[in-house]
């Protein structure tokens, strides 16, 4: 069960990591 949840959250974690890095980059540009 835990492994299945991990596999489901992996794409979300990648997306959240991308969002965080994107927001940081935008804040630096401003």
Phi and psi restraints in degrees (range 20) as a CNS / XPLOR table:
assign (resid 1 and name C) (resid 2 and name N)
       (resid 2 and name CA) (resid 2 and name C) 1.0 -63.3 20.0 2
assign (resid 2 and name N) (resid 2 and name CA)
       (resid 2 and name C) (resid 3 and name N) 1.0 -38.8 20.0 2
assign (resid 2 and name C) (resid 3 and name N)
       (resid 3 and name CA) (resid 3 and name C) 1.0 -65.8 20.0 2
assign (resid 3 and name N) (resid 3 and name CA)
       (resid 3 and name C) (resid 4 and name N) 1.0 -40.5 20.0 2
assign (resid 3 and name C) (resid 4 and name N)
       (resid 4 and name CA) (resid 4 and name C) 1.0 -62.6 20.0 2
assign (resid 4 and name N) (resid 4 and name CA)
       (resid 4 and name C) (resid 5 and name N) 1.0 -43.3 20.0 2
assign (resid 4 and name C) (resid 5 and name N)
       (resid 5 and name CA) (resid 5 and name C) 1.0 -62.8 20.0 2
assign (resid 5 and name N) (resid 5 and name CA)
       (resid 5 and name C) (resid 6 and name N) 1.0 -40.7 20.0 2
assign (resid 5 and name C) (resid 6 and name N)
       (resid 6 and name CA) (resid 6 and name C) 1.0 -60.4 20.0 2
assign (resid 6 and name N) (resid 6 and name CA)
       (resid 6 and name C) (resid 7 and name N) 1.0 -44.6 20.0 2
assign (resid 6 and name C) (resid 7 and name N)
       (resid 7 and name CA) (resid 7 and name C) 1.0 -64.6 20.0 2
assign (resid 7 and name N) (resid 7 and name CA)
       (resid 7 and name C) (resid 8 and name N) 1.0 -33.4 20.0 2
assign (resid 7 and name C) (resid 8 and name N)
       (resid 8 and name CA) (resid 8 and name C) 1.0 -74.1 20.0 2
assign (resid 8 and name N) (resid 8 and name CA)
       (resid 8 and name C) (resid 9 and name N) 1.0 -32.5 20.0 2
assign (resid 8 and name C) (resid 9 and name N)
       (resid 9 and name CA) (resid 9 and name C) 1.0 -83.5 20.0 2
assign (resid 9 and name N) (resid 9 and name CA)
       (resid 9 and name C) (resid 10 and name N) 1.0 -18.3 20.0 2
assign (resid 9 and name C) (resid 10 and name N)
       (resid 10 and name CA) (resid 10 and name C) 1.0 -55.6 20.0 2
assign (resid 10 and name N) (resid 10 and name CA)
       (resid 10 and name C) (resid 11 and name N) 1.0 -49.8 20.0 2
assign (resid 10 and name C) (resid 11 and name N)
       (resid 11 and name CA) (resid 11 and name C) 1.0 -60.0 20.0 2
assign (resid 11 and name N) (resid 11 and name CA)
       (resid 11 and name C) (resid 12 and name N) 1.0 -39.2 20.0 2
assign (resid 11 and name C) (resid 12 and name N)
       (resid 12 and name CA) (resid 12 and name C) 1.0 -65.3 20.0 2
assign (resid 12 and name N) (resid 12 and name CA)
       (resid 12 and name C) (resid 13 and name N) 1.0 -41.1 20.0 2
assign (resid 12 and name C) (resid 13 and name N)
       (resid 13 and name CA) (resid 13 and name C) 1.0 -63.2 20.0 2
assign (resid 13 and name N) (resid 13 and name CA)
       (resid 13 and name C) (resid 14 and name N) 1.0 -39.5 20.0 2
assign (resid 13 and name C) (resid 14 and name N)
       (resid 14 and name CA) (resid 14 and name C) 1.0 -64.6 20.0 2
assign (resid 14 and name N) (resid 14 and name CA)
       (resid 14 and name C) (resid 15 and name N) 1.0 -41.5 20.0 2
assign (resid 14 and name C) (resid 15 and name N)
       (resid 15 and name CA) (resid 15 and name C) 1.0 -64.8 20.0 2
assign (resid 15 and name N) (resid 15 and name CA)
       (resid 15 and name C) (resid 16 and name N) 1.0 -44.1 20.0 2
assign (resid 15 and name C) (resid 16 and name N)
       (resid 16 and name CA) (resid 16 and name C) 1.0 -64.2 20.0 2
assign (resid 16 and name N) (resid 16 and name CA)
       (resid 16 and name C) (resid 17 and name N) 1.0 -40.4 20.0 2
assign (resid 16 and name C) (resid 17 and name N)
       (resid 17 and name CA) (resid 17 and name C) 1.0 -62.8 20.0 2
assign (resid 17 and name N) (resid 17 and name CA)
       (resid 17 and name C) (resid 18 and name N) 1.0 -39.1 20.0 2
assign (resid 17 and name C) (resid 18 and name N)
       (resid 18 and name CA) (resid 18 and name C) 1.0 -66.0 20.0 2
assign (resid 18 and name N) (resid 18 and name CA)
       (resid 18 and name C) (resid 19 and name N) 1.0 -42.6 20.0 2
assign (resid 18 and name C) (resid 19 and name N)
       (resid 19 and name CA) (resid 19 and name C) 1.0 -61.6 20.0 2
assign (resid 19 and name N) (resid 19 and name CA)
       (resid 19 and name C) (resid 20 and name N) 1.0 -44.8 20.0 2
assign (resid 19 and name C) (resid 20 and name N)
       (resid 20 and name CA) (resid 20 and name C) 1.0 -60.9 20.0 2
assign (resid 20 and name N) (resid 20 and name CA)
       (resid 20 and name C) (resid 21 and name N) 1.0 -47.5 20.0 2
assign (resid 20 and name C) (resid 21 and name N)
       (resid 21 and name CA) (resid 21 and name C) 1.0 -65.5 20.0 2
assign (resid 21 and name N) (resid 21 and name CA)
       (resid 21 and name C) (resid 22 and name N) 1.0 -36.6 20.0 2
assign (resid 21 and name C) (resid 22 and name N)
       (resid 22 and name CA) (resid 22 and name C) 1.0 -66.4 20.0 2
assign (resid 22 and name N) (resid 22 and name CA)
       (resid 22 and name C) (resid 23 and name N) 1.0 -46.1 20.0 2
assign (resid 22 and name C) (resid 23 and name N)
       (resid 23 and name CA) (resid 23 and name C) 1.0 -62.3 20.0 2
assign (resid 23 and name N) (resid 23 and name CA)
       (resid 23 and name C) (resid 24 and name N) 1.0 -41.9 20.0 2
assign (resid 23 and name C) (resid 24 and name N)
       (resid 24 and name CA) (resid 24 and name C) 1.0 -61.7 20.0 2
assign (resid 24 and name N) (resid 24 and name CA)
       (resid 24 and name C) (resid 25 and name N) 1.0 -40.7 20.0 2
assign (resid 24 and name C) (resid 25 and name N)
       (resid 25 and name CA) (resid 25 and name C) 1.0 -65.3 20.0 2
assign (resid 25 and name N) (resid 25 and name CA)
       (resid 25 and name C) (resid 26 and name N) 1.0 -41.2 20.0 2
assign (resid 25 and name C) (resid 26 and name N)
       (resid 26 and name CA) (resid 26 and name C) 1.0 -64.0 20.0 2
assign (resid 26 and name N) (resid 26 and name CA)
       (resid 26 and name C) (resid 27 and name N) 1.0 -42.8 20.0 2
assign (resid 26 and name C) (resid 27 and name N)
       (resid 27 and name CA) (resid 27 and name C) 1.0 -63.0 20.0 2
assign (resid 27 and name N) (resid 27 and name CA)
       (resid 27 and name C) (resid 28 and name N) 1.0 -37.5 20.0 2
assign (resid 27 and name C) (resid 28 and name N)
       (resid 28 and name CA) (resid 28 and name C) 1.0 -67.6 20.0 2
assign (resid 28 and name N) (resid 28 and name CA)
       (resid 28 and name C) (resid 29 and name N) 1.0 -38.4 20.0 2
assign (resid 28 and name C) (resid 29 and name N)
       (resid 29 and name CA) (resid 29 and name C) 1.0 -65.2 20.0 2
assign (resid 29 and name N) (resid 29 and name CA)
       (resid 29 and name C) (resid 30 and name N) 1.0 -36.6 20.0 2
